[in-house]
Amino acid sequence: MDGKLVRDKIPRIIGESGADPHWYVAGSQAYRRRLRDKLEEEVREVLAADDFSAPGELADVMEVVRALAADLGVDPVALEKICEGKASARGGSTGRIVWMGNR
């Protein structure tokens, strides 16, 4: 797979810098596949980030999650409701709980 999925304004920004970007708009199936690849890339960047740069990397993950949800037909409000439902049923992830298996 050639190329890299980038944010919408990147070709313009590159052009304004004096370069001549070569780009295209992905088809629907390619876009979804590229979003999943991009999510994996952004998560790797979070995992490699220090505490100072991690918030910016997390924002990149959220941008890709939002785009992927929208591509799947899930708007931000519905996505948040799904998150709230899971938290209500199973709890959140802030309690620092580490499961060690069953006895």
DAVENGI-V51115 format. One line per field, one symbol per residue. phi: phi as a letter, one per 40 degrees, with the letter a starting at -180 (. if undefined). A space follows every 10 residues. Layout:
phi = ???
This chain:
phi = .cgacbcdcc dcccccchcb cbaacccccc cccccccccc cccdcccccc cccddccccc cccccccccc ccgbcdcccc cccccccccb gcbccgcbcb gbc
